[in-house]
Amino acid sequence: MDIKISFPDGAVREFAAPTTGMAIANDISSGLRRNAVAVKVNGALWDLTREIAADAQVEIVTRDTDEGLEVLRHDAAHIMAEAVKELFPETQVTIGPAIEDGFYYDFAREEAFTPDDLVTIETRMRDIVRRNETIEREIWDRQQAIDYFKSIGEEYKAEIITDLPETEELSIYRQGEFLDLCVGPHLPSTGILRDGFKLTKLAGAYWRGDSNNAQLQRIYGTAWSDKKQLKAYLKRMEEAEKRDHRKLGKTLDLFHIQDEAPGSVFWHPKGWALYQVVQQYMADRQYERGYKEIKTPILVDFSLWERSGHAEKFSDDMFTLETDDRRYAIKPMNCPCHVQVYNQGLKSYRDLPLKLAEFGSCHRNEMSGALHGIMRVRSFVQDDAHVFCTEEQIQSEVTEFIDFLHAVYKDFGFTEIVYKLSTRPELRVGDDEVWDRSEKALEKALNDNGLDWDLQPGEGAFYGPKIEFSLKDCIGRLWQCGTMQVDFSTPGRLGAEYVAEDGSKKAPVMLHRAILGSIERFLGILIEQHAGAMPAWLAPQQVMIATIVTDANDYAEEVCAALRAHGIRAEVDLRNEKIGYKVREHSLQKIPAILAIGMREAEEKTLAVRRFGSQNQTTMTLDDFITSFTQEVENRELMAATPNAE
């Protein structure tokens, strides 16, 4: 009987006998066969060489797709493991997945790998690719696999197999002399990986992510569909290294972090000035949009978190303490506390929507290995707000929020946004009918705004679905910052209600929303986006006045006072140093405007103005400079081009 193979475009092909993804790709075109890396059979990813013995919906996965790249990266991890075993036979291999932009493999080895070892391993990987070893999928008996891996000293692999459900099919991939446990899919042969890969760094890792377990050595790499994409990625990473907010934070004297307060930020004067500019900007924009700013306690009785459902889901991430025979939690988020403010006084449908905003100080017990500068911390502030509304108001409120978010991101220099709708997770509160309404409300808001979006099944919060807003920076990286979540459950769990138009009492819908997310993290993103050279409206220090001769000091002080009187953040440098030295020093601090003042400027009451990134110098009167500069700040103008990180 013929086997019918259906394709995404509706086309159907018939085969007289069982076939494979590779044969189907070759039947369509030799070009497709050359670029094929896997096949989707009825929605599941399979090896190209796996037999398709019944009618099926089939899609050929090519190397230039997201799914194809994941297959390439997974194979790169296996090829790296094979290279390590050939070079360092005493090493045990553990787990090696594909990750965003690359792959890694964790190894158990007494002697530490070195950067020179990475070069050697990568060279051997290229040898394995040139060998074009056939990769074959085999189904093994569970005990057979355990005995085999123990016999070759791979105790970690044997442990993984022992812990797998007995009903799970056990697939082993044979790659030359190297065998590895894996669900697949994998390439038909190692040569298909080609040359678009590179090993990037070494790191430590605990077995199965548990600090109580043995420490392993992790080797990271990146893999792409071709060498051109690899080169572009490495260029982006080189640029990202120059823009690293941790380095710029030190160079520009913005902040520091030290061991006595892990995951917490010590803000220096200039860094705190930047922080306050961003926070005040958000406060002003929220006020214009009808938000009412509040402040809630940091330390809250643990029973509130139990009633809200957060204790069950997030207790491991919460800092707790006990005093006076009561247990407290340092709040990891603000929502339960906002409901307490809402609950004060009877609310009517006429009071809704009620928008409560807080720059809420939160603390989460992040793993020490996950901490990263000010991007991933334990102590942070969110531009958090909750909109209490009726179900009928959800649509308009979500739409208004999307417009708000776009305006904010544009002011900060971000114009490309990626939208993702995250739906109900397996562990959740609320019935399916409520989830249906919530998910449809967010989907409609996205569609009504004409936005392209991706679906993330099962990635919603435990209390409701959410839209994630990720901004793309100037070197193409995505940062998930904004969020809008529909919550039908938490208000009712915490006793929130309003008097409806018909006189009945109902629980309001609660919209959780943030635009910046963690302010600390957003500032890290902002520093890297602008390579530390902030536009004038954001710059912690907007103007530096540098004297050429000491006789000009009085006029320099006069200029500084005038600028400050107009709200311009200005400082004056009266040191007895050459003007060239001063200009170079302050240029390295990426100050938007340097005003050089000598005797001629003091006598003529003018300024020699040099803007950051320009070699040109302009002579202006003080009044003209104040007028043009304050207008630039008020308009929140961005630089014509993002400066090079150097």
Phi, psi and omega in degrees: 000136181293147177259125181266123178249118180257145183245162182304330181276004179095349180291153180227135173235146180248140179236139186284345182213168176310143185229186178225165177299322180296317180295322179294315179299317180294326179293330180281307177191150179293329178295319178294319179299319182294330183260356181286140177234340179198178179221142174263123179242111184052039176089350181258138179284127179236163168294148177297334183267358182284138186287133174254109190252003181217166177308140184202154168274125188231140174223124178282128180263122182258165187292342183266006177262166179299317180292323177295319177298322179297320177296313179303317182291324178295318177295322178301322178297317180293320179294323176297317180298319178298317179298316180297317181295325178290321184277323184229076189301336181285350183285141173261138176264145183240275183228139181216090182264167166279144177227179179301125179070003181180219185199168170209166171218138178262132183237146174255115183206135182294315181277139183285139171291152179239164175304325177295325177298324179300319179298316180295317180295316180297321178298318179293325176301319180293327175297316181295322177297318180294328178295335181053051181295137176292137177250121186237138178267130178232144176259122184247154170290143184305308182292325177302316181292317179300313181297320181296309185293326175294324183294334179257013175081014180266075184294326181293318178297318179299322179294319178301313182296319179301324183276351180288148176303140183296338181278349185282131177294136185256112180253133178243135178255127179260127185224093188065234177269358185264131177239139181217143175285129181192147176277344180078194359281168177226168179293158176295331179203160185294332183295338182291341177298326182065212191244016183271046181222160179200140173278140191243320184196167176250149177205167175263155178204150176265146177303122181060025175071014183253121183294348176278348181266177181297147176272135182247174175248127182253131173249125179261151173211171175233149180215141183222172186290335178205174184292329180296315178295321177299315181298318179296320179295314181297326177294319178297319181292324176297318178292321179297323179298319178295328185268002185311121186296334180292318178292315181294326177300323178283314182299319183268004177058051182262318185197170167210164176230139180224164188298333182292344179219067184300134178077014178232150189253133169264106181274128176274169185309314182290321178296319180291328176297316177298316179303313183292325178299313182294315181295318180293323176302312181294321179299316180295317182293322180293321179299319178297333183264010174089015178277147176249122185277136180230176175219129182238161184296153176275324183257118187226140179308137185298335182298329179295320180290331175290318180292325182283341182098352182290327182298319181294323186269327191235015186301326180293338182263003184258140171273127181233161175207163180234138175202147182053038179060025176234148179257133181237160172233138169283124194298130176270344177205172190255345192303313180300326180290326178293326176296326179295324177292317179301322187289350181280106180096148181288135180249144176248163176301336179290340180277352185257146004283144175250121185250110180252124183240148178209137167273081191274128178279118184238155179224131178226140185277070179292146177298142184301325181290344181269347182293140185209097179053228175260006179282324180226107187229174176261334180241121185207167178239134178254146169275070191271143174208153178228129180256116176267121187212174173275165179298326181291340183268354184304311186302309183292325181290320178294318179298316179297322180295318180300319177297318179299311181301316180301317181296319180294311181300322180297319179299327181273358176098016179248118183243344178259124184231139177250134185246134178224134177258118181257124186256185192306130174277170180295318178264113185206167173248156180094153182274167186295330179296318178295317178297321178302312182295320181296312183295320179294324180297315180290320179299318180294320180298317178296315181292320180296333178271003177066035185260141172277132183216158178250151179264134174241085183299135175078006185258008180289170175288164184293340182255354180175162177287167182209156168257130175256134180247114180250129179263146180258128182272183188290346176248019170089005180278147178259138178230117179279116183238300185281155176207147173225120184235135178263126186230107176269352192258311188301315181304316180294322179297331183254016172080016179281138178203166175217160178272117182285172182300330180272006177092352179281162177258131182228155174277133178289160168277143181244119176261115176273129180215146173214150178250307177280331189078227173292124180295322178301312181295319180297323178295323176298316178298317182296317179300317181287323178302316184261010181052032179083346181268083185290145171299159190306321185291337181260336189304129179297326174237112189273325185221135171243127178259119184242123180276146177268324179225154182294334180295345180266004185300317183298317180294322178299317178296321179298317179297315181300316180297319180295318179297314180297326179296336178261016175079013180269130181281099187235148174228162181234137180248104183258010183299151180276067179235160177295145183298326179299319178297315181298315182298316180298316182297314182284334174294322178296335176276001174058041178284131186302322183221131174246127180252112178269132183230119174243196182293322180297315180296321181294320180287321183268358181057050179236180179224142171262107190259126174238122179268147182301135179089356181240143176268353183278152178234133183241138176266127182221158170281161179299316181298318180295320180296314180300317181298310183290321183289316179295326176295319177300318180291314181297327179277357182050050182289144176258161178293151181301325177215141178297126184295150175297142184298339180285000000 
